[in-house]
Amino acid sequence: MDSQSMFANSAGARITGGTFVIAGQSASVNVVQKSSGSGFERLERVALHEAMRDSSAREAPRCFEDTRAEHRSNITSWGRGEWKSRNARVMWMEGPAGVGKSAVAQTWSEELAEKFSAGFFFSRANGWNQPIKFLPTLAYQLAIRYDSYRAAVDAVISRDPLVLEMSLEAQFWELFVKPLRELSPEDRDAIQDTIIIVDGLDECGPINGKHDHVKAQETIIKLITTAAASRYSPFLWGVISRPENHIVSAFASKRARAVTWHLTLPLRAPNVDEDITSYLHDVFTIIRLKYPSISPSWPSEDSLAQLVRQSDGLFAYAASAARYIECGSGLPSEFRLGPEERLQSLLEPSSRLRANFSKLDQLYLLIMDQIPKETLLSTLVIIRANQIVPGIALWKTIPILSSLLGMSIPVFHNAISPLCSVLQVATTKNKPYVSFLKFYHASFIDFLTTPGRSTAEYYFDSTEVNCLLYSASIDALSGLSSHLQQLSYRYMRYMDLEQCETHEHEIIAASQFAIYIIFLLPTYSHLPAQFQPHILEKLAGLDWNAHATAYVFRALTTDMKAFINKIPKQSRSQIINQPNIIFKTIWLLLGVPVGWNYVVGKGAKKALFSRPCKLRGSFVFILKPYPMSWQRRIALYLI
């Protein structure tokens, strides 16, 4: 946990918590400091590397040669300073979902060459959408390019590490305005009028609906346009988004209009059909090379023209259809059709393709229809679990997900294989042997979560799916208890992807993920209304003490209180209790900090769930061992 908050140990000493571990088998909480590094090193750890332009985690979409040529030419000319007027220091390109905005943004960033300084490519489908990561990620990219900026931002973070937890407004001032004043003359010349690209701004914000993503998006627009109007920064800004109402309104302000060039990437742009035809020609050429038995004349001109018409100007449809046609080899044997048959299934009307759905949603329905009914729930539970955690966290890797859900790796892959045209099993550059799920386009997640776009059987946030995920998490936690007690060391720590080196680490991560779901899923889903008796019985029987040697995570206090309040009152005392005044007094006498504390579990299975510190509106929670020996016996007697 990369926090510079202050924790208190049982003796009352102050210990600075960097990346820390919590020692078990003790009445106290021993926080061990790991070297936190320089300000730049802290920035590097906080930056969301997956959202950067050249990240290996991104399947970066690019424009095919000669596609979107007019738009690319115009924005590249603006970005290179070839316009006489510099009043427009912000370019806002908007367009509906699926028209290829991200491909234009990626291609443009590469064509800018040295004029490109930094970028953030939001992706709601993959969890690269946390507002708090936005400015640190941009600052990190600037720091590795400009030495004097790096020195200045290093000093800012070293002086106040919690700047990385501040509001967007405070971060902008501390990470941009202040360090930019310290630039050397050489860096000041080099950075002037370079481009920062913000792609997919409409996808900024957590997908669980518990946070105000609209406010975050409006704040980012205000910061960018205010900086451009007031010359707080030397940059030109390229913002790409869907034309959501609140984004349109934010760019309609007087200040924003004065500095913004508004460009629309329309659904039916001139030559868009030609662009999609060119793209599909290349795709089919690759497929024919992959399958030599296919006729060189396939597909016919009529079939290609029909597929282009069905795309209706959406590159998202064309790309998904191309992957659907090509990836049949990854499906179960009963669905393993060849490319020719799969193209035909797209072109021929079917009763399974609901006529009142858009062409893109009809394609997604066709893909979902190919999931065997006996594995559909497993597939939806996998997607639900994957979407709970933002970013490429250790918890989202396939070994951890499969362990959490009680699936073997082959069963896991069998459940997701029918979705190969909309999601990819990917790896990171630094951990090529660790795989995770990556969705190609946000429209597929929108399809699964938006009433009216999908059908009830494919709604992945249903009560049934959430209850299955919740029950599986409790089962996983119960099953991991004995493994945790057999570990060769008696501590655990909150780990990221880079720290997962052994099977023991995977056991710890699966335990942490299960606890995270148990506490937070009820507050984000339909589960509270369905706390079924068997789930309550499982919760009451958990051995929390076995897992209390080190679970640490951050959450909003409102989320934690919501979890407690949503447990039925008649069952609450069997699952979680607040220490009474006598217990709190004894706690204080023993030198243990008393803050926001709850006891989870019963009898010898108890543990203490506490909040020792606050971090900018969120809280760090620790699951601690219950007091041992005579202290524990007194506490057990009193509660």
Stockholm file with secondary structure:
# STOCKHOLM 1.0

chainA/1-639         MDSQSMFANSAGARITGGTFVIAGQSASVNVVQKSSGSGFERLERVALHEAMRDSSAREAPRCFEDTRAEHRSNITSWGRGEWKSRNARVMWMEGPAGVGKSAVAQTWSEELAEKFSAGFFFSRANGWNQPIKFLPTLAYQLAIRYDSYRAAVDAVISRDPLVLEMSLEAQFWELFVKPLRELSPEDRDAIQDTIIIVDGLDECGPINGKHDHVKAQETIIKLITTAAASRYSPFLWGVISRPENHIVSAFASKRARAVTWHLTLPLRAPNVDEDITSYLHDVFTIIRLKYPSISPSWPSEDSLAQLVRQSDGLFAYAASAARYIECGSGLPSEFRLGPEERLQSLLEPSSRLRANFSKLDQLYLLIMDQIPKETLLSTLVIIRANQIVPGIALWKTIPILSSLLGMSIPVFHNAISPLCSVLQVATTKNKPYVSFLKFYHASFIDFLTTPGRSTAEYYFDSTEVNCLLYSASIDALSGLSSHLQQLSYRYMRYMDLEQCETHEHEIIAASQFAIYIIFLLPTYSHLPAQFQPHILEKLAGLDWNAHATAYVFRALTTDMKAFINKIPKQSRSQIINQPNIIFKTIWLLLGVPVGWNYVVGKGAKKALFSRPCKLRGSFVFILKPYPMSWQRRIALYLI
#=GR chainA/1-639 SS CCCCCEEECTTCCEEECSEEEEECSSSSCCEEEECCCCHHHHHHHHSCGGGSTTCTTSCCCCCCTTTTHHHHHHHHHHHTTCSSCCCCCEEEEECCTTSSHHHHHHHHHHHTGGGEEEEEECBTTTTBCCHHHHHHHHHHHHHTTCHHHHHHHHHHHHHCGGGGGSCHHHHHIIIIIHHHHTCCHHHHHHHTTCEEEEECGGGCSCTTSCSCHHHHHHHHHHHHHHHHHHTSSSCEEEEEECCCHHHHHHHTSHHHHHHEEEEECCTTCTTHHHHHHHHHHHHHHHHHHHCTTSCTTCSCHHHHHHHHHHHTTCHHHHHHHHHHHHGGGGSCGGGCCCHHHHHHHHHSCCTTSCTTSCHHHHHHHHHHHTSCHHHHHHHHHHHHHHHHSCSSCGGGBHHHHHHHTTCCHHHHHHHHGGGTTTEEEEECSSCTTCEEEEESCHHHHHHHHSTTTSCGGGCTTSHHHHHHHHHHHHHHHHHHHHHHHTCSSSEECCCCGGGCCSHHHHHHHHHHHHHHHHHHHHHHSSGGGGCCHHHHHHHHTCCHHHHTTTEEEEEEHHHHHHHHHHSCHHHHHHHEECCCHHHHHHHHHTTCCCSEEEEESSGGGCEEEEEEEEETTEEEEEEEECCCHHHHHHHHHHC
#=GC SS_cons         CCCCCEEECTTCCEEECSEEEEECSSSSCCEEEECCCCHHHHHHHHSCGGGSTTCTTSCCCCCCTTTTHHHHHHHHHHHTTCSSCCCCCEEEEECCTTSSHHHHHHHHHHHTGGGEEEEEECBTTTTBCCHHHHHHHHHHHHHTTCHHHHHHHHHHHHHCGGGGGSCHHHHHIIIIIHHHHTCCHHHHHHHTTCEEEEECGGGCSCTTSCSCHHHHHHHHHHHHHHHHHHTSSSCEEEEEECCCHHHHHHHTSHHHHHHEEEEECCTTCTTHHHHHHHHHHHHHHHHHHHCTTSCTTCSCHHHHHHHHHHHTTCHHHHHHHHHHHHGGGGSCGGGCCCHHHHHHHHHSCCTTSCTTSCHHHHHHHHHHHTSCHHHHHHHHHHHHHHHHSCSSCGGGBHHHHHHHTTCCHHHHHHHHGGGTTTEEEEECSSCTTCEEEEESCHHHHHHHHSTTTSCGGGCTTSHHHHHHHHHHHHHHHHHHHHHHHTCSSSEECCCCGGGCCSHHHHHHHHHHHHHHHHHHHHHHSSGGGGCCHHHHHHHHTCCHHHHTTTEEEEEEHHHHHHHHHHSCHHHHHHHEECCCHHHHHHHHHTTCCCSEEEEESSGGGCEEEEEEEEETTEEEEEEEECCCHHHHHHHHHHC
//
